[in-house]
Amino acid sequence: MLLLLCLCLSLLTSACAGASNLRAYSDPSGAFAFAYPNGMVAVNLGPGKGPAVLLRDLVYDSENISLMIAPFDKGETIADLGSPDEVGALVAEKILAPEGSGRSATLLASEAFERQSHPYYVLEYQTKLGSQLRHELVTVTVRHHRLYTLTASTQESRWPQVEATFKNVGHSLNVS
């Protein structure tokens, strides 16, 4: 019995270890919240410039998490735009690699999840700009006629080290 208890505690501790290096970011107005890695700090680009939230890793300065919020009039939920794969193609075309950007984006995986009966899509990409390969995890949802796009981005070579953490970040987005 003691051996079984120790085994259960060990499994529980290791399952929580991946999430323990995350901190909570909450919008002061309560509109949204998400988790982000401990080693990231907020970057202030000034009012009206860039994403609503931008966090950058202290050690790997090309590693970041951003939240963009844009007006949306094409439906009440992200599912009104289509399936995760269909929305994934739109995100690649319109956000990650728009025409003329010199970037390309390949959708690697897509999934849907719900929080409080509200749909979210998590989309995984490999992006390329010149010779630079990046890995991006994008979570999208629509709420109150706004499109929320949470992107966790890193160099492709770093993806194996941050994959579990970034997936926790992607699934943590909560829009009220």
NORJOGI-V737994 format. One line per field, one symbol per residue. ss: DSSP state (2 for helix, 1 for strand, 0 for the rest). phi: phi as a letter, one per 20 degrees, with the letter a starting at -180 (. if undefined). burial: # if it has 9 or more other C-alpha atoms within 8 Angstrom, else .. Layout:
ss = ???
phi = ???
burial = ???
//
This chain:
ss = 02222222222222222000011111000001111110011100000000001111100000011111111000000222200222222222222200000011111111111110011111111111100111111111111001111111111222222222222222220110
phi = .ffffffffffffffeffefeddedcfgenfbbaebfgedcfddenfmdmffccccffedfeebcccdccgbcdqecfffepfgfffgfffffedfbfgnemdccdfebbbdbcclmdfcddcdcddccmeedcccdcdcbcblmcedcecdcbfgfeggfdgfffffggeegcde
burial = .................##..#.........######..#..........#.#####....########..#..####..##.#.#########.###....###.#..#.#......###########...###########.############..#.....######.##...
//
